[in-house]
Amino acid sequence: MKIRFTQPPMTGHELDYIREAMQKGRLMGNGDFKLPKERLAKVTAPTLVIDGGTTPWLSHAADAVADTLPNAQRYTIAGQPHNVADEAMAPVLVEYFQA
């Protein structure tokens, strides 16, 4: 999602986006947005890592996460953007949870 920021004062939506981005940065490790491989490697739960295939940097990130998680399965829902459509996501999740 691209957001065009206005000159101050910013809208509530813009401030919410900034807060969310800052929080995600903290979750990724000291705000540097690097993949916390050591933390992810400790996650032992089976995990399905999904992307839509149309956003290369997200596909790359999903590959990196799946490669780091010890019990990950990787799936690309071809032709979908970052916000994968419910009707495209549902059958993938049903198949995963029924396996």
Stockholm file with secondary structure:
# STOCKHOLM 1.0

chainA/1-99         MKIRFTQPPMTGHELDYIREAMQKGRLMGNGDFKLPKERLAKVTAPTLVIDGGTTPWLSHAADAVADTLPNAQRYTIAGQPHNVADEAMAPVLVEYFQA
#=GR chainA/1-99 SS CCCCCCSSSCCHHHHHHHHHHHHHHHHHHTTSCCCCHHHHTTCCSCEEEEEEESCHHHHHHHHHHHHHSTTEEEEEEEEECSSCCHHHHHHHHHHHHHC
#=GC SS_cons        CCCCCCSSSCCHHHHHHHHHHHHHHHHHHTTSCCCCHHHHTTCCSCEEEEEEESCHHHHHHHHHHHHHSTTEEEEEEEEECSSCCHHHHHHHHHHHHHC
//
